[in-house]
Amino acid sequence: MPALPDAPLPVAALLVAAGRGLRAGSDAPKQYRLLDGQPVLARALWTFLALPAVSHVMVVIGAGDEARYADATATLRDARLHPPTPGGQTRQDSVRLGLEALAASGFDGVVLVHDAARPFASTALIEAAAGAVGPESIAAIPVLPVTDTIKRIDATGTIAETPPRDRLVSVQTPQTFRFGALLAAHRAALAAGQAGFTDDAALMEWAGHPVMTFPGEPANLKLTYPEDFARTGAATAPLTVRVGTGYDVHAFTGGDHVWLGGVRIAHERGVLAHSDGDVALHALTDALLGALAEGDIGTHFPPSDPQWKGASSDRFLSFAASRVRERGGRIDFLDLTIVCEAPKIGPHREAIRQVIAGAAGVRVGQVAIKATTSERMGFTGRKEGLAALATATIRLPEQE
């Protein structure tokens, strides 16, 4: 096994969405069905895009699904999301084609292979997967202990063996691999005519690589049958309305632009900030975190951490939105007021709405933008800075 470097490697997510999923009981593939009003594929993507450590996201889609994919991802506007790549006849073919597309883009590092039909993987699980490959491993997969007794039967249906349950696990995704090793294993399997691997861990085992395990999550279920859609907590739990508010302010300093709502606006001043200083997205992030009772933006993205220096604030909003969905909730409405004497917000209002909708994973009609001055009073009136106030209305499953 080659020596692995100590420095963190780039991380890519490869989502497999090329299957037809007909067992789920719909004319459309299950990854494009709506779950609590949102496409399954979009829900799966949001969580990966909420993590700054994930630098590339690739989706493998089925032939003829281009329009479905475009509709499902219409609210996702993130430069890390590559154009989709067409899959093959089998899951194994589709993963290989996705890996080849990533290789063609110049990627090399760690790849997380995930089933698009698992929309409930948490950010914590994805972070664990990204960190599971290191000096001691080249491949790792999330697993759960088996709680049912398992029987192996023969061709006649007679029980042939009862394996010890304490050595059995069920397997989930995302499965994590060194990119070069997984791509080489797929190419070798293709050349050898080895087909039918149901997951990439089995293919890596065939290639001679040890596969480590790490704890999976019971909630990370795969949507396969109609009853899976019916029984998910997001679809069945009563939802309670919550409202959160957010406020942010930044002082002006030297510069030639400001970021507002994810849009770069030319201005005679810049803002003094650790990240990009986007008061609009910071206020919206705090509003969502407040509705969740999960602290504030500084709790999750402390200004003392150098990794957030100059960071794009749409990542903060995407993170907060993904936390709503991870808890089985949904975002109903985002309302934002920007307070400044200048620059003028009106010409940029629709562009800002589009960016916010994409980062939060909602429709543009669920985002309201208003702007006002403070009638030349106070620090905003003296053009010393600008501020933003936000309100987020969400629904969460009722707590006992």
N, C-alpha and C positions, 0 to 999 in steps of 0.2 A: 504494500500500500504506500502511495507517495506521501511524503511529509506534508502536513497541512500548515499553512501560515497562521501566525497568531493574530494578525490584523483582521478586523471584521471584513467579511466578503460582501460584495453586492448581493442583494436578495431579489429574486424574481418570483412572481406567482404565475402559475400556469393553470388556468381553470378549464376543465374539460366539459364542454357543453355541446358535443356533437351527437349525443345519443337521441333516440326518438322518444324514449320514455313512455311508451304506449300503455304500460301496466298501470300508470297513474290515472287512466280513465278519461282521457281527453284527446281531441283531435290534434291539439298542439303539443309539441314536446313539453315535458313537465317544467323544464328550466325557464320557459316563457309564460307559464301560468301565473296568475296573480295569487299572492299570499298576503292577506290583509291589505289588499289594494295595490301591492307593489309586485313587480316581476321577481320570481325566485332568483334569477340570475343577477338582477340588480342588487338584491339583498346580499347575495354572496360577495359581490364585488365591493360593496360599500366598506365592509370590514377590512379588506386588504388595503383599499385606498386610504383608509383612516390612519394607516401606520406609515410614518415617514421612512422607516427602515426598508420598506418595500419600494425598490426603485424602478421595477418594470412589472407590468401586468399584461398578460397575454391570454386571450380567450380563443379556444378552438371550437368552431361552430360546424354544424351540419350543412351539407349541400342544400342550397335553396333557402337557408335561414337568414340571409343577409338583412332582409326587411324586418324580421322578428327581432334580430339582434339590435338593429338601429332603434327600434321602438323601445326595447327594454332598457337601453343604455342612454336614452335621449337626455336624461338629467345628469349624467355623469360627465363632467368636463375636467379632465385631469390629463396632463401631458404624459404621465406615466403609463396610461392605458394605450397599448399598441392597437393598431387596426386588427380586427379578428383574422384568424387564419383558418382555412378550410380543413376539416378533419378527414378521416378515412373510414373504412368499412368497420373497423373494430376500435375499441378503446385504445388498445396498444398502438394501432396505426395513428390514431388521433394524437396521442401523447408524443409519439416520435415526430410527427409533422409540426407540432407546436414547439418542440425542442429545436428542430431545425430552423424554424422561423426566428426563435430567440437567438440562435447561433448566428444567423445571417445579419441580425441587428448588432452583432458585436458583443453580446452579453457573455459573461463568464463569472461564476460565483456559486451561489446556493440557489437551488430552485425548489419551490414548494408546489407540489402537484395536488390539486384540489378538485373534488367533484362539485360541479355547479349546483347539483341537487342537494348539497349540504349548506343551506343558507344561514345556519345558526352557529357556525363556528365563531368563537369569541376572539377579541383582539388578544386576550391572554394566551389562548391556545395557539394562535398564529405566531405570536412572539416566542412561545416555547418551541414551536417547530423551527423557526428561523435560527434559534440558538442551539438546536439539538445536534447539529453537525459541527464537529470540532476536531481537536487533535486525536480524540479517541474513536471517532466514527466518521464514516463516509455516507451513511444512510440511516435514517431513523423514521419511525412511524408512530402515530398516536394509537393507543390500544386501551380497551376496557376489559376488566375481568369478566369471565363468563359466569353467569349466575344460574343458568339452567344446566341440567345434566345433558351431555352430548352423547349420542350413540352413532356408531358407524355401522352401516348396513351393507349386506352383500347384494348381488344382482337379483336375488329373489325377494328382497325386502326384509330378510331376517337379520336380526342384530348380530353383528360380527365382533364388536368391541365396544367397551365403554371407557374412553380415555379419561385419565385423572383430570378433574376439573381445574385443579390448582395450577396446571401448566397450560391451560387454554386461555386465549384472549380473542376478543373481536377487534377488528381493525377499522380505523377511520382514516380520513384525510383532514388536513393537508399532510402529505408525506414529504419528507425533506431529504434532499440529496445534493452531493457535489455535482454541479451541472455537467462538467466534462465526463465524469464517470457514468452518469445516467445516460447521456447521449451516446457514449461509446457502447454501453450495454444494449441500447435499442438498436444501434446499427449492427452490432454483432448478431443479435437475435434475428434481424431481417435477413442478413446474409446466410444464416444457418437454417432459415426456414422455420424458426421457432415462433409459433403464434399461440394465441389463446391465453396469455397471461391476463389475469383479471385485475391485478394492480401492479404498480411499479416495484414494490418491495419483492414480489415473487420473481420478477425479471432480474432484479439485482442479485437475488439469491442464486438464480441460475447462472449468472455471470461470475459467481464466486465471491461476492462482496458480503461481509457480515452486515446484518441489519439490526440496529438497536431499537429500543422502544422507549416511549415516554407516555405519561398519563394522558388519555383522551378525556372527552367530556360527554356525560350522558345526554346533554341537550343537543349535542352535535349529530342529530339524526339525519338519515338520508331519506328524502322524499321519494317513495317508490310506488306505493299503492294509493288509491283514492282516500282510504281511511287515514293515511299519514297526513294528508292536507287537513282533514277534519279534526284530527286529535291534537295538532300543534297548539301550544299555549297561546301563540299570537292570534290564532284563529278563534279560540273558544273562550279564553278568559275574559270576564267582564272588565271593561276599561274605565278608569277614572280620569277625569280631566284634571290636568295640572297646568299652572301658569307660572312662568319664571321671568324675571326681569334682569337686564344687564346694562351696565354703564361703563364707558371707557372714555379717556381723555388723553391727548398727547399735545405737548408743546411744540411749536414751530421752531425750526433751526435752519441752518443753511441747507440749500438744496434746490432742485428744479422740478420736483414732483411729489405727490402724495399718493398713497394707496387707499382707496375707499371702496369697500365692498368687492375687493378682488380686482378692481380696475385701476390701472395706472393713469393718473390725471396730472397733466402738466400744471405746475404752479410755481410761483416765485419763491416759495419756501419748501423745505422738507420738514419731517417731523423727527423729534428725538425719541428713539425707541430701540429696544433690544431686537425685536423681530422686525417685520416690515412696517409696524406702526399703524396697521389698519384698524382704526377705532370702530368701524362698522362691523367687521367680522369678529373683533374681540367682544363687542357688546352682545352680539348674537350668540357667540359661544358661551358666554357667561349666562345668558338667558336660558339656554338649553340645560346647562349644568345645574343652574339653580332649580329648574323644574324637576330635575332628577335628584336633587339634594346630594349632589356629588362634588361639592366644593366649587372652585372657580378656576379660571384659566391658569392662574399661577400655581394652583395645586398640581395640575397635570403637566404644565409646560413652564417650569420655574425660570425666571430671567437669569438666575445664577448658572444655568446649564448652558455651556457654550454651543451645544448643538442647535439651539433655537435662535442663535444670532442671525438676523436677516431672514429668518424663516418666513415662508409664504403662509399667511394666516388662513387661507382656505383649508389647510390641513387641520387646523385647530377646530374649525367648524365641522369638517367631515368627521373628525373624531367624536365630537359631542353628539352629532346626529347618529353615528353608529352605536353609541352607547344607548340611545333611546331604543333602537331596534334590537340590540342584544338583550334588553330587558323585556322584549315582547311588546314594545310600545310603538306609537306612530306620531309623527309630527303633523299637526293640523294647520298651523299658521305661524308665520314669522313676520313681525311688524318692527320696522326700524325707522328711527328719526335721527338725522344727522344735523348737528348744530354748528354752523360756521358762517362767517361773513363771506368767505371765499375759500375754495373755488366754487363755481356754480355746479350744482348737482344735477339739475334738470337735463342737460344734454347727455348725461351718462346714466340716467335712471334705469332705462331698460337693459343696458349692458350689465349694470350692477345686479338687477333682479335675476338675470340669466346666470350669472356666476354664483350667486347665493343659492339659487334653486339647484344648480348642479352639485355644489359642495354639500348641501344638506340632503340631496336625494328627494326633492319634492318638485311639484309642478310650479311653474312661474306664477300661476294664479294664486299660489299659497304664500307669496312673498309680497309685502307692501313696503315701499320706500317713500319716505317724506323728508323734506329738508326745510330748515328754517334758520333765520338769524336770531341773534339775541338783542336786536335793536341797538347795537353798538354799546351794550352794557356788558360788564364783566370781562373775563379774559378772552372769551370768544369774540365779544364785541370789539375789543381792542386789537383783534387779529394776532393774539399771542398763541393761539392753538385752536384745536377743534375737538368736538365731543360727539358722542353717539349714545342713544338710548334705545334699548330693544326689549321686545316682549315676545316670548315663545309660548305657544299653546300646544300642549302635547296630551296624549292619552297613554296611561300605563295600566297594566293589569293590577287589579285590586290587591292590596296587601292584607294579609291576615292580621 
